[in-house]
């Protein structure tokens, strides 16, 4: 969804650990979505058009805590960090694609950035 929409993002957290660390199970999705200061509302609205907010007032929460708390259609928890800092921009630029199955590609942060995160 994000790739097709031309969004600049990368997966972080447990999915990144799957690539760069020990295989294991994760039950959530953590990602950084580049979102310049002042554009939080537009980013939230784009994501809310495809995903369900996890809490009442999720939009206002995101303005105070730059993270959107969402549910995927299958009940998976998604935390979207609205990245606006230079480190977050570099993290997204340094991310690379990881084909986890034929035709299934995930954009994952670098191992070095995962350590910092």
Phi and psi restraints in degrees (range 20) as a CNS / XPLOR table:
assign (resid 1 and name C) (resid 2 and name N)
       (resid 2 and name CA) (resid 2 and name C) 1.0 -67.8 20.0 2
assign (resid 2 and name N) (resid 2 and name CA)
       (resid 2 and name C) (resid 3 and name N) 1.0 -41.5 20.0 2
assign (resid 2 and name C) (resid 3 and name N)
       (resid 3 and name CA) (resid 3 and name C) 1.0 -62.3 20.0 2
assign (resid 3 and name N) (resid 3 and name CA)
       (resid 3 and name C) (resid 4 and name N) 1.0 -45.6 20.0 2
assign (resid 3 and name C) (resid 4 and name N)
       (resid 4 and name CA) (resid 4 and name C) 1.0 -63.8 20.0 2
assign (resid 4 and name N) (resid 4 and name CA)
       (resid 4 and name C) (resid 5 and name N) 1.0 -29.5 20.0 2
assign (resid 4 and name C) (resid 5 and name N)
       (resid 5 and name CA) (resid 5 and name C) 1.0 -84.2 20.0 2
assign (resid 5 and name N) (resid 5 and name CA)
       (resid 5 and name C) (resid 6 and name N) 1.0 -1.4 20.0 2
assign (resid 5 and name C) (resid 6 and name N)
       (resid 6 and name CA) (resid 6 and name C) 1.0 76.3 20.0 2
assign (resid 6 and name N) (resid 6 and name CA)
       (resid 6 and name C) (resid 7 and name N) 1.0 17.4 20.0 2
assign (resid 6 and name C) (resid 7 and name N)
       (resid 7 and name CA) (resid 7 and name C) 1.0 -71.9 20.0 2
assign (resid 7 and name N) (resid 7 and name CA)
       (resid 7 and name C) (resid 8 and name N) 1.0 149.3 20.0 2
assign (resid 7 and name C) (resid 8 and name N)
       (resid 8 and name CA) (resid 8 and name C) 1.0 -99.7 20.0 2
assign (resid 8 and name N) (resid 8 and name CA)
       (resid 8 and name C) (resid 9 and name N) 1.0 115.9 20.0 2
assign (resid 8 and name C) (resid 9 and name N)
       (resid 9 and name CA) (resid 9 and name C) 1.0 -157.6 20.0 2
assign (resid 9 and name N) (resid 9 and name CA)
       (resid 9 and name C) (resid 10 and name N) 1.0 169.6 20.0 2
assign (resid 9 and name C) (resid 10 and name N)
       (resid 10 and name CA) (resid 10 and name C) 1.0 -154.9 20.0 2
assign (resid 10 and name N) (resid 10 and name CA)
       (resid 10 and name C) (resid 11 and name N) 1.0 151.3 20.0 2
assign (resid 10 and name C) (resid 11 and name N)
       (resid 11 and name CA) (resid 11 and name C) 1.0 -80.4 20.0 2
assign (resid 11 and name N) (resid 11 and name CA)
       (resid 11 and name C) (resid 12 and name N) 1.0 141.2 20.0 2
assign (resid 11 and name C) (resid 12 and name N)
       (resid 12 and name CA) (resid 12 and name C) 1.0 -130.7 20.0 2
assign (resid 12 and name N) (resid 12 and name CA)
       (resid 12 and name C) (resid 13 and name N) 1.0 -172.6 20.0 2
assign (resid 12 and name C) (resid 13 and name N)
       (resid 13 and name CA) (resid 13 and name C) 1.0 70.7 20.0 2
assign (resid 13 and name N) (resid 13 and name CA)
       (resid 13 and name C) (resid 14 and name N) 1.0 -144.1 20.0 2
assign (resid 13 and name C) (resid 14 and name N)
       (resid 14 and name CA) (resid 14 and name C) 1.0 -58.6 20.0 2
assign (resid 14 and name N) (resid 14 and name CA)
       (resid 14 and name C) (resid 15 and name N) 1.0 -36.7 20.0 2
assign (resid 14 and name C) (resid 15 and name N)
       (resid 15 and name CA) (resid 15 and name C) 1.0 -68.4 20.0 2
assign (resid 15 and name N) (resid 15 and name CA)
       (resid 15 and name C) (resid 16 and name N) 1.0 -36.5 20.0 2
assign (resid 15 and name C) (resid 16 and name N)
       (resid 16 and name CA) (resid 16 and name C) 1.0 -67.5 20.0 2
assign (resid 16 and name N) (resid 16 and name CA)
       (resid 16 and name C) (resid 17 and name N) 1.0 -37.2 20.0 2
assign (resid 16 and name C) (resid 17 and name N)
       (resid 17 and name CA) (resid 17 and name C) 1.0 -62.0 20.0 2
assign (resid 17 and name N) (resid 17 and name CA)
       (resid 17 and name C) (resid 18 and name N) 1.0 -34.5 20.0 2
assign (resid 17 and name C) (resid 18 and name N)
       (resid 18 and name CA) (resid 18 and name C) 1.0 -57.9 20.0 2
assign (resid 18 and name N) (resid 18 and name CA)
       (resid 18 and name C) (resid 19 and name N) 1.0 -38.3 20.0 2
assign (resid 18 and name C) (resid 19 and name N)
       (resid 19 and name CA) (resid 19 and name C) 1.0 -79.0 20.0 2
assign (resid 19 and name N) (resid 19 and name CA)
       (resid 19 and name C) (resid 20 and name N) 1.0 -47.0 20.0 2
assign (resid 19 and name C) (resid 20 and name N)
       (resid 20 and name CA) (resid 20 and name C) 1.0 -100.2 20.0 2
assign (resid 20 and name N) (resid 20 and name CA)
       (resid 20 and name C) (resid 21 and name N) 1.0 -10.9 20.0 2
assign (resid 20 and name C) (resid 21 and name N)
       (resid 21 and name CA) (resid 21 and name C) 1.0 -125.5 20.0 2
assign (resid 21 and name N) (resid 21 and name CA)
       (resid 21 and name C) (resid 22 and name N) 1.0 -137.9 20.0 2
assign (resid 21 and name C) (resid 22 and name N)
       (resid 22 and name CA) (resid 22 and name C) 1.0 -86.6 20.0 2
assign (resid 22 and name N) (resid 22 and name CA)
       (resid 22 and name C) (resid 23 and name N) 1.0 134.8 20.0 2
assign (resid 22 and name C) (resid 23 and name N)
       (resid 23 and name CA) (resid 23 and name C) 1.0 -60.6 20.0 2
assign (resid 23 and name N) (resid 23 and name CA)
       (resid 23 and name C) (resid 24 and name N) 1.0 142.7 20.0 2
assign (resid 23 and name C) (resid 24 and name N)
       (resid 24 and name CA) (resid 24 and name C) 1.0 -168.0 20.0 2
assign (resid 24 and name N) (resid 24 and name CA)
       (resid 24 and name C) (resid 25 and name N) 1.0 -169.1 20.0 2
assign (resid 24 and name C) (resid 25 and name N)
       (resid 25 and name CA) (resid 25 and name C) 1.0 -112.2 20.0 2
assign (resid 25 and name N) (resid 25 and name CA)
       (resid 25 and name C) (resid 26 and name N) 1.0 134.6 20.0 2
assign (resid 25 and name C) (resid 26 and name N)
       (resid 26 and name CA) (resid 26 and name C) 1.0 -128.1 20.0 2
assign (resid 26 and name N) (resid 26 and name CA)
       (resid 26 and name C) (resid 27 and name N) 1.0 145.6 20.0 2
assign (resid 26 and name C) (resid 27 and name N)
       (resid 27 and name CA) (resid 27 and name C) 1.0 -114.9 20.0 2
assign (resid 27 and name N) (resid 27 and name CA)
       (resid 27 and name C) (resid 28 and name N) 1.0 14.4 20.0 2
assign (resid 27 and name C) (resid 28 and name N)
       (resid 28 and name CA) (resid 28 and name C) 1.0 -142.2 20.0 2
assign (resid 28 and name N) (resid 28 and name CA)
       (resid 28 and name C) (resid 29 and name N) 1.0 170.6 20.0 2
assign (resid 28 and name C) (resid 29 and name N)
       (resid 29 and name CA) (resid 29 and name C) 1.0 -124.6 20.0 2
assign (resid 29 and name N) (resid 29 and name CA)
       (resid 29 and name C) (resid 30 and name N) 1.0 126.0 20.0 2
assign (resid 29 and name C) (resid 30 and name N)
       (resid 30 and name CA) (resid 30 and name C) 1.0 -117.6 20.0 2
assign (resid 30 and name N) (resid 30 and name CA)
       (resid 30 and name C) (resid 31 and name N) 1.0 132.2 20.0 2
assign (resid 30 and name C) (resid 31 and name N)
       (resid 31 and name CA) (resid 31 and name C) 1.0 -148.6 20.0 2
assign (resid 31 and name N) (resid 31 and name CA)
       (resid 31 and name C) (resid 32 and name N) 1.0 158.8 20.0 2
assign (resid 31 and name C) (resid 32 and name N)
       (resid 32 and name CA) (resid 32 and name C) 1.0 -108.6 20.0 2
assign (resid 32 and name N) (resid 32 and name CA)
       (resid 32 and name C) (resid 33 and name N) 1.0 127.3 20.0 2
assign (resid 32 and name C) (resid 33 and name N)
       (resid 33 and name CA) (resid 33 and name C) 1.0 -113.7 20.0 2
assign (resid 33 and name N) (resid 33 and name CA)
       (resid 33 and name C) (resid 34 and name N) 1.0 121.5 20.0 2
assign (resid 33 and name C) (resid 34 and name N)
       (resid 34 and name CA) (resid 34 and name C) 1.0 -63.2 20.0 2
assign (resid 34 and name N) (resid 34 and name CA)
       (resid 34 and name C) (resid 35 and name N) 1.0 130.0 20.0 2
assign (resid 34 and name C) (resid 35 and name N)
       (resid 35 and name CA) (resid 35 and name C) 1.0 -152.4 20.0 2
assign (resid 35 and name N) (resid 35 and name CA)
       (resid 35 and name C) (resid 36 and name N) 1.0 99.9 20.0 2
assign (resid 35 and name C) (resid 36 and name N)
       (resid 36 and name CA) (resid 36 and name C) 1.0 -58.6 20.0 2
assign (resid 36 and name N) (resid 36 and name CA)
       (resid 36 and name C) (resid 37 and name N) 1.0 150.2 20.0 2
assign (resid 36 and name C) (resid 37 and name N)
       (resid 37 and name CA) (resid 37 and name C) 1.0 -50.5 20.0 2
assign (resid 37 and name N) (resid 37 and name CA)
       (resid 37 and name C) (resid 38 and name N) 1.0 137.0 20.0 2
assign (resid 37 and name C) (resid 38 and name N)
       (resid 38 and name CA) (resid 38 and name C) 1.0 91.8 20.0 2
assign (resid 38 and name N) (resid 38 and name CA)
       (resid 38 and name C) (resid 39 and name N) 1.0 -8.7 20.0 2
assign (resid 38 and name C) (resid 39 and name N)
       (resid 39 and name CA) (resid 39 and name C) 1.0 -110.6 20.0 2
assign (resid 39 and name N) (resid 39 and name CA)
       (resid 39 and name C) (resid 40 and name N) 1.0 14.8 20.0 2
assign (resid 39 and name C) (resid 40 and name N)
       (resid 40 and name CA) (resid 40 and name C) 1.0 -61.3 20.0 2
assign (resid 40 and name N) (resid 40 and name CA)
       (resid 40 and name C) (resid 41 and name N) 1.0 -40.7 20.0 2
assign (resid 40 and name C) (resid 41 and name N)
       (resid 41 and name CA) (resid 41 and name C) 1.0 -62.5 20.0 2
assign (resid 41 and name N) (resid 41 and name CA)
       (resid 41 and name C) (resid 42 and name N) 1.0 -44.3 20.0 2
assign (resid 41 and name C) (resid 42 and name N)
       (resid 42 and name CA) (resid 42 and name C) 1.0 -64.6 20.0 2
assign (resid 42 and name N) (resid 42 and name CA)
       (resid 42 and name C) (resid 43 and name N) 1.0 -42.0 20.0 2
assign (resid 42 and name C) (resid 43 and name N)
       (resid 43 and name CA) (resid 43 and name C) 1.0 -63.5 20.0 2
assign (resid 43 and name N) (resid 43 and name CA)
       (resid 43 and name C) (resid 44 and name N) 1.0 -44.7 20.0 2
assign (resid 43 and name C) (resid 44 and name N)
       (resid 44 and name CA) (resid 44 and name C) 1.0 -59.8 20.0 2
assign (resid 44 and name N) (resid 44 and name CA)
       (resid 44 and name C) (resid 45 and name N) 1.0 -46.3 20.0 2
assign (resid 44 and name C) (resid 45 and name N)
       (resid 45 and name CA) (resid 45 and name C) 1.0 -62.1 20.0 2
assign (resid 45 and name N) (resid 45 and name CA)
       (resid 45 and name C) (resid 46 and name N) 1.0 -40.1 20.0 2
assign (resid 45 and name C) (resid 46 and name N)
       (resid 46 and name CA) (resid 46 and name C) 1.0 -61.0 20.0 2
assign (resid 46 and name N) (resid 46 and name CA)
       (resid 46 and name C) (resid 47 and name N) 1.0 -44.5 20.0 2
assign (resid 46 and name C) (resid 47 and name N)
       (resid 47 and name CA) (resid 47 and name C) 1.0 -72.1 20.0 2
assign (resid 47 and name N) (resid 47 and name CA)
       (resid 47 and name C) (resid 48 and name N) 1.0 -38.2 20.0 2
assign (resid 47 and name C) (resid 48 and name N)
       (resid 48 and name CA) (resid 48 and name C) 1.0 -66.0 20.0 2
assign (resid 48 and name N) (resid 48 and name CA)
       (resid 48 and name C) (resid 49 and name N) 1.0 -20.5 20.0 2
assign (resid 48 and name C) (resid 49 and name N)
       (resid 49 and name CA) (resid 49 and name C) 1.0 -71.9 20.0 2
assign (resid 49 and name N) (resid 49 and name CA)
       (resid 49 and name C) (resid 50 and name N) 1.0 -19.2 20.0 2
assign (resid 49 and name C) (resid 50 and name N)
       (resid 50 and name CA) (resid 50 and name C) 1.0 -118.6 20.0 2
assign (resid 50 and name N) (resid 50 and name CA)
       (resid 50 and name C) (resid 51 and name N) 1.0 -21.3 20.0 2
assign (resid 50 and name C) (resid 51 and name N)
       (resid 51 and name CA) (resid 51 and name C) 1.0 -129.1 20.0 2
assign (resid 51 and name N) (resid 51 and name CA)
       (resid 51 and name C) (resid 52 and name N) 1.0 160.1 20.0 2
assign (resid 51 and name C) (resid 52 and name N)
       (resid 52 and name CA) (resid 52 and name C) 1.0 -97.2 20.0 2
assign (resid 52 and name N) (resid 52 and name CA)
       (resid 52 and name C) (resid 53 and name N) 1.0 130.6 20.0 2
assign (resid 52 and name C) (resid 53 and name N)
       (resid 53 and name CA) (resid 53 and name C) 1.0 -60.3 20.0 2
assign (resid 53 and name N) (resid 53 and name CA)
       (resid 53 and name C) (resid 54 and name N) 1.0 143.8 20.0 2
assign (resid 53 and name C) (resid 54 and name N)
       (resid 54 and name CA) (resid 54 and name C) 1.0 -89.1 20.0 2
assign (resid 54 and name N) (resid 54 and name CA)
       (resid 54 and name C) (resid 55 and name N) 1.0 -20.4 20.0 2
assign (resid 54 and name C) (resid 55 and name N)
       (resid 55 and name CA) (resid 55 and name C) 1.0 -133.7 20.0 2
assign (resid 55 and name N) (resid 55 and name CA)
       (resid 55 and name C) (resid 56 and name N) 1.0 155.9 20.0 2
assign (resid 55 and name C) (resid 56 and name N)
       (resid 56 and name CA) (resid 56 and name C) 1.0 -66.2 20.0 2
assign (resid 56 and name N) (resid 56 and name CA)
       (resid 56 and name C) (resid 57 and name N) 1.0 140.4 20.0 2
assign (resid 56 and name C) (resid 57 and name N)
       (resid 57 and name CA) (resid 57 and name C) 1.0 73.0 20.0 2
assign (resid 57 and name N) (resid 57 and name CA)
       (resid 57 and name C) (resid 58 and name N) 1.0 27.0 20.0 2
assign (resid 57 and name C) (resid 58 and name N)
       (resid 58 and name CA) (resid 58 and name C) 1.0 -59.6 20.0 2
assign (resid 58 and name N) (resid 58 and name CA)
       (resid 58 and name C) (resid 59 and name N) 1.0 -34.5 20.0 2
assign (resid 58 and name C) (resid 59 and name N)
       (resid 59 and name CA) (resid 59 and name C) 1.0 -65.4 20.0 2
assign (resid 59 and name N) (resid 59 and name CA)
       (resid 59 and name C) (resid 60 and name N) 1.0 -48.6 20.0 2
assign (resid 59 and name C) (resid 60 and name N)
       (resid 60 and name CA) (resid 60 and name C) 1.0 -64.1 20.0 2
assign (resid 60 and name N) (resid 60 and name CA)
       (resid 60 and name C) (resid 61 and name N) 1.0 -38.6 20.0 2
assign (resid 60 and name C) (resid 61 and name N)
       (resid 61 and name CA) (resid 61 and name C) 1.0 -58.1 20.0 2
assign (resid 61 and name N) (resid 61 and name CA)
       (resid 61 and name C) (resid 62 and name N) 1.0 -41.8 20.0 2
assign (resid 61 and name C) (resid 62 and name N)
       (resid 62 and name CA) (resid 62 and name C) 1.0 -65.0 20.0 2
assign (resid 62 and name N) (resid 62 and name CA)
       (resid 62 and name C) (resid 63 and name N) 1.0 -32.4 20.0 2
assign (resid 62 and name C) (resid 63 and name N)
       (resid 63 and name CA) (resid 63 and name C) 1.0 -69.2 20.0 2
assign (resid 63 and name N) (resid 63 and name CA)
       (resid 63 and name C) (resid 64 and name N) 1.0 -33.3 20.0 2
assign (resid 63 and name C) (resid 64 and name N)
       (resid 64 and name CA) (resid 64 and name C) 1.0 -84.7 20.0 2
assign (resid 64 and name N) (resid 64 and name CA)
       (resid 64 and name C) (resid 65 and name N) 1.0 -29.3 20.0 2
assign (resid 64 and name C) (resid 65 and name N)
       (resid 65 and name CA) (resid 65 and name C) 1.0 -128.5 20.0 2
assign (resid 65 and name N) (resid 65 and name CA)
       (resid 65 and name C) (resid 66 and name N) 1.0 27.4 20.0 2
assign (resid 65 and name C) (resid 66 and name N)
       (resid 66 and name CA) (resid 66 and name C) 1.0 6.9 20.0 2
assign (resid 66 and name N) (resid 66 and name CA)
       (resid 66 and name C) (resid 67 and name N) 1.0 51.8 20.0 2
assign (resid 66 and name C) (resid 67 and name N)
       (resid 67 and name CA) (resid 67 and name C) 1.0 -143.5 20.0 2
assign (resid 67 and name N) (resid 67 and name CA)
       (resid 67 and name C) (resid 68 and name N) 1.0 135.6 20.0 2
assign (resid 67 and name C) (resid 68 and name N)
       (resid 68 and name CA) (resid 68 and name C) 1.0 -98.3 20.0 2
assign (resid 68 and name N) (resid 68 and name CA)
       (resid 68 and name C) (resid 69 and name N) 1.0 128.5 20.0 2
assign (resid 68 and name C) (resid 69 and name N)
       (resid 69 and name CA) (resid 69 and name C) 1.0 -102.0 20.0 2
assign (resid 69 and name N) (resid 69 and name CA)
       (resid 69 and name C) (resid 70 and name N) 1.0 114.0 20.0 2
assign (resid 69 and name C) (resid 70 and name N)
       (resid 70 and name CA) (resid 70 and name C) 1.0 -129.9 20.0 2
assign (resid 70 and name N) (resid 70 and name CA)
       (resid 70 and name C) (resid 71 and name N) 1.0 163.4 20.0 2
assign (resid 70 and name C) (resid 71 and name N)
       (resid 71 and name CA) (resid 71 and name C) 1.0 -113.8 20.0 2
assign (resid 71 and name N) (resid 71 and name CA)
       (resid 71 and name C) (resid 72 and name N) 1.0 139.8 20.0 2
assign (resid 71 and name C) (resid 72 and name N)
       (resid 72 and name CA) (resid 72 and name C) 1.0 -81.3 20.0 2
assign (resid 72 and name N) (resid 72 and name CA)
       (resid 72 and name C) (resid 73 and name N) 1.0 166.7 20.0 2
assign (resid 72 and name C) (resid 73 and name N)
       (resid 73 and name CA) (resid 73 and name C) 1.0 -59.1 20.0 2
assign (resid 73 and name N) (resid 73 and name CA)
       (resid 73 and name C) (resid 74 and name N) 1.0 -24.3 20.0 2
assign (resid 73 and name C) (resid 74 and name N)
       (resid 74 and name CA) (resid 74 and name C) 1.0 -97.9 20.0 2
assign (resid 74 and name N) (resid 74 and name CA)
       (resid 74 and name C) (resid 75 and name N) 1.0 13.6 20.0 2
assign (resid 74 and name C) (resid 75 and name N)
       (resid 75 and name CA) (resid 75 and name C) 1.0 86.2 20.0 2
assign (resid 75 and name N) (resid 75 and name CA)
       (resid 75 and name C) (resid 76 and name N) 1.0 3.8 20.0 2
assign (resid 75 and name C) (resid 76 and name N)
       (resid 76 and name CA) (resid 76 and name C) 1.0 -73.8 20.0 2
assign (resid 76 and name N) (resid 76 and name CA)
       (resid 76 and name C) (resid 77 and name N) 1.0 136.6 20.0 2
assign (resid 76 and name C) (resid 77 and name N)
       (resid 77 and name CA) (resid 77 and name C) 1.0 -76.4 20.0 2
assign (resid 77 and name N) (resid 77 and name CA)
       (resid 77 and name C) (resid 78 and name N) 1.0 134.5 20.0 2
assign (resid 77 and name C) (resid 78 and name N)
       (resid 78 and name CA) (resid 78 and name C) 1.0 -127.4 20.0 2
assign (resid 78 and name N) (resid 78 and name CA)
       (resid 78 and name C) (resid 79 and name N) 1.0 125.6 20.0 2
assign (resid 78 and name C) (resid 79 and name N)
       (resid 79 and name CA) (resid 79 and name C) 1.0 -112.2 20.0 2
assign (resid 79 and name N) (resid 79 and name CA)
       (resid 79 and name C) (resid 80 and name N) 1.0 117.7 20.0 2
assign (resid 79 and name C) (resid 80 and name N)
       (resid 80 and name CA) (resid 80 and name C) 1.0 -109.0 20.0 2
assign (resid 80 and name N) (resid 80 and name CA)
       (resid 80 and name C) (resid 81 and name N) 1.0 109.0 20.0 2
assign (resid 80 and name C) (resid 81 and name N)
       (resid 81 and name CA) (resid 81 and name C) 1.0 -78.4 20.0 2
assign (resid 81 and name N) (resid 81 and name CA)
       (resid 81 and name C) (resid 82 and name N) 1.0 125.6 20.0 2
assign (resid 81 and name C) (resid 82 and name N)
       (resid 82 and name CA) (resid 82 and name C) 1.0 -85.5 20.0 2
assign (resid 82 and name N) (resid 82 and name CA)
       (resid 82 and name C) (resid 83 and name N) 1.0 97.3 20.0 2
assign (resid 82 and name C) (resid 83 and name N)
       (resid 83 and name CA) (resid 83 and name C) 1.0 -83.9 20.0 2
assign (resid 83 and name N) (resid 83 and name CA)
       (resid 83 and name C) (resid 84 and name N) 1.0 124.3 20.0 2
assign (resid 83 and name C) (resid 84 and name N)
       (resid 84 and name CA) (resid 84 and name C) 1.0 -133.1 20.0 2
assign (resid 84 and name N) (resid 84 and name CA)
       (resid 84 and name C) (resid 85 and name N) 1.0 -4.7 20.0 2
assign (resid 84 and name C) (resid 85 and name N)
       (resid 85 and name CA) (resid 85 and name C) 1.0 -84.2 20.0 2
assign (resid 85 and name N) (resid 85 and name CA)
       (resid 85 and name C) (resid 86 and name N) 1.0 154.3 20.0 2
assign (resid 85 and name C) (resid 86 and name N)
       (resid 86 and name CA) (resid 86 and name C) 1.0 -54.9 20.0 2
assign (resid 86 and name N) (resid 86 and name CA)
       (resid 86 and name C) (resid 87 and name N) 1.0 -40.3 20.0 2
assign (resid 86 and name C) (resid 87 and name N)
       (resid 87 and name CA) (resid 87 and name C) 1.0 -59.8 20.0 2
assign (resid 87 and name N) (resid 87 and name CA)
       (resid 87 and name C) (resid 88 and name N) 1.0 -41.9 20.0 2
assign (resid 87 and name C) (resid 88 and name N)
       (resid 88 and name CA) (resid 88 and name C) 1.0 -65.5 20.0 2
assign (resid 88 and name N) (resid 88 and name CA)
       (resid 88 and name C) (resid 89 and name N) 1.0 -38.6 20.0 2
assign (resid 88 and name C) (resid 89 and name N)
       (resid 89 and name CA) (resid 89 and name C) 1.0 -63.6 20.0 2
assign (resid 89 and name N) (resid 89 and name CA)
       (resid 89 and name C) (resid 90 and name N) 1.0 -42.9 20.0 2
assign (resid 89 and name C) (resid 90 and name N)
       (resid 90 and name CA) (resid 90 and name C) 1.0 -64.8 20.0 2
assign (resid 90 and name N) (resid 90 and name CA)
       (resid 90 and name C) (resid 91 and name N) 1.0 -39.4 20.0 2
assign (resid 90 and name C) (resid 91 and name N)
       (resid 91 and name CA) (resid 91 and name C) 1.0 -59.2 20.0 2
assign (resid 91 and name N) (resid 91 and name CA)
       (resid 91 and name C) (resid 92 and name N) 1.0 -45.4 20.0 2
assign (resid 91 and name C) (resid 92 and name N)
       (resid 92 and name CA) (resid 92 and name C) 1.0 -67.2 20.0 2
assign (resid 92 and name N) (resid 92 and name CA)
       (resid 92 and name C) (resid 93 and name N) 1.0 -41.7 20.0 2
assign (resid 92 and name C) (resid 93 and name N)
       (resid 93 and name CA) (resid 93 and name C) 1.0 -62.5 20.0 2
assign (resid 93 and name N) (resid 93 and name CA)
       (resid 93 and name C) (resid 94 and name N) 1.0 -37.6 20.0 2
assign (resid 93 and name C) (resid 94 and name N)
       (resid 94 and name CA) (resid 94 and name C) 1.0 -81.6 20.0 2
assign (resid 94 and name N) (resid 94 and name CA)
       (resid 94 and name C) (resid 95 and name N) 1.0 -9.2 20.0 2
assign (resid 94 and name C) (resid 95 and name N)
       (resid 95 and name CA) (resid 95 and name C) 1.0 -63.1 20.0 2
assign (resid 95 and name N) (resid 95 and name CA)
       (resid 95 and name C) (resid 96 and name N) 1.0 155.4 20.0 2
assign (resid 95 and name C) (resid 96 and name N)
       (resid 96 and name CA) (resid 96 and name C) 1.0 -136.3 20.0 2
assign (resid 96 and name N) (resid 96 and name CA)
       (resid 96 and name C) (resid 97 and name N) 1.0 159.9 20.0 2
assign (resid 96 and name C) (resid 97 and name N)
       (resid 97 and name CA) (resid 97 and name C) 1.0 -80.0 20.0 2
assign (resid 97 and name N) (resid 97 and name CA)
       (resid 97 and name C) (resid 98 and name N) 1.0 143.8 20.0 2
assign (resid 97 and name C) (resid 98 and name N)
       (resid 98 and name CA) (resid 98 and name C) 1.0 -131.7 20.0 2
assign (resid 98 and name N) (resid 98 and name CA)
       (resid 98 and name C) (resid 99 and name N) 1.0 115.8 20.0 2
assign (resid 98 and name C) (resid 99 and name N)
       (resid 99 and name CA) (resid 99 and name C) 1.0 -85.9 20.0 2
assign (resid 99 and name N) (resid 99 and name CA)
       (resid 99 and name C) (resid 100 and name N) 1.0 106.5 20.0 2
assign (resid 99 and name C) (resid 100 and name N)
       (resid 100 and name CA) (resid 100 and name C) 1.0 -88.2 20.0 2
assign (resid 100 and name N) (resid 100 and name CA)
       (resid 100 and name C) (resid 101 and name N) 1.0 -17.5 20.0 2
assign (resid 100 and name C) (resid 101 and name N)
       (resid 101 and name CA) (resid 101 and name C) 1.0 -157.6 20.0 2
assign (resid 101 and name N) (resid 101 and name CA)
       (resid 101 and name C) (resid 102 and name N) 1.0 160.1 20.0 2
assign (resid 101 and name C) (resid 102 and name N)
       (resid 102 and name CA) (resid 102 and name C) 1.0 -53.5 20.0 2
assign (resid 102 and name N) (resid 102 and name CA)
       (resid 102 and name C) (resid 103 and name N) 1.0 120.2 20.0 2
assign (resid 102 and name C) (resid 103 and name N)
       (resid 103 and name CA) (resid 103 and name C) 1.0 80.5 20.0 2
assign (resid 103 and name N) (resid 103 and name CA)
       (resid 103 and name C) (resid 104 and name N) 1.0 0.8 20.0 2
assign (resid 103 and name C) (resid 104 and name N)
       (resid 104 and name CA) (resid 104 and name C) 1.0 -112.9 20.0 2
assign (resid 104 and name N) (resid 104 and name CA)
       (resid 104 and name C) (resid 105 and name N) 1.0 107.2 20.0 2
assign (resid 104 and name C) (resid 105 and name N)
       (resid 105 and name CA) (resid 105 and name C) 1.0 -118.6 20.0 2
assign (resid 105 and name N) (resid 105 and name CA)
       (resid 105 and name C) (resid 106 and name N) 1.0 131.1 20.0 2
assign (resid 105 and name C) (resid 106 and name N)
       (resid 106 and name CA) (resid 106 and name C) 1.0 -114.9 20.0 2
assign (resid 106 and name N) (resid 106 and name CA)
       (resid 106 and name C) (resid 107 and name N) 1.0 140.0 20.0 2
assign (resid 106 and name C) (resid 107 and name N)
       (resid 107 and name CA) (resid 107 and name C) 1.0 -91.0 20.0 2
assign (resid 107 and name N) (resid 107 and name CA)
       (resid 107 and name C) (resid 108 and name N) 1.0 111.0 20.0 2
assign (resid 107 and name C) (resid 108 and name N)
       (resid 108 and name CA) (resid 108 and name C) 1.0 -115.5 20.0 2
assign (resid 108 and name N) (resid 108 and name CA)
       (resid 108 and name C) (resid 109 and name N) 1.0 141.0 20.0 2
assign (resid 108 and name C) (resid 109 and name N)
       (resid 109 and name CA) (resid 109 and name C) 1.0 -62.8 20.0 2
assign (resid 109 and name N) (resid 109 and name CA)
       (resid 109 and name C) (resid 110 and name N) 1.0 161.7 20.0 2
assign (resid 109 and name C) (resid 110 and name N)
       (resid 110 and name CA) (resid 110 and name C) 1.0 -70.4 20.0 2
assign (resid 110 and name N) (resid 110 and name CA)
       (resid 110 and name C) (resid 111 and name N) 1.0 160.1 20.0 2
assign (resid 110 and name C) (resid 111 and name N)
       (resid 111 and name CA) (resid 111 and name C) 1.0 -60.2 20.0 2
assign (resid 111 and name N) (resid 111 and name CA)
       (resid 111 and name C) (resid 112 and name N) 1.0 -40.6 20.0 2
assign (resid 111 and name C) (resid 112 and name N)
       (resid 112 and name CA) (resid 112 and name C) 1.0 -63.3 20.0 2
assign (resid 112 and name N) (resid 112 and name CA)
       (resid 112 and name C) (resid 113 and name N) 1.0 -42.0 20.0 2
assign (resid 112 and name C) (resid 113 and name N)
       (resid 113 and name CA) (resid 113 and name C) 1.0 -69.6 20.0 2
assign (resid 113 and name N) (resid 113 and name CA)
       (resid 113 and name C) (resid 114 and name N) 1.0 -33.8 20.0 2
assign (resid 113 and name C) (resid 114 and name N)
       (resid 114 and name CA) (resid 114 and name C) 1.0 -60.7 20.0 2
assign (resid 114 and name N) (resid 114 and name CA)
       (resid 114 and name C) (resid 115 and name N) 1.0 -40.3 20.0 2
assign (resid 114 and name C) (resid 115 and name N)
       (resid 115 and name CA) (resid 115 and name C) 1.0 -61.6 20.0 2
assign (resid 115 and name N) (resid 115 and name CA)
       (resid 115 and name C) (resid 116 and name N) 1.0 -42.7 20.0 2
assign (resid 115 and name C) (resid 116 and name N)
       (resid 116 and name CA) (resid 116 and name C) 1.0 -66.8 20.0 2
assign (resid 116 and name N) (resid 116 and name CA)
       (resid 116 and name C) (resid 117 and name N) 1.0 -42.5 20.0 2
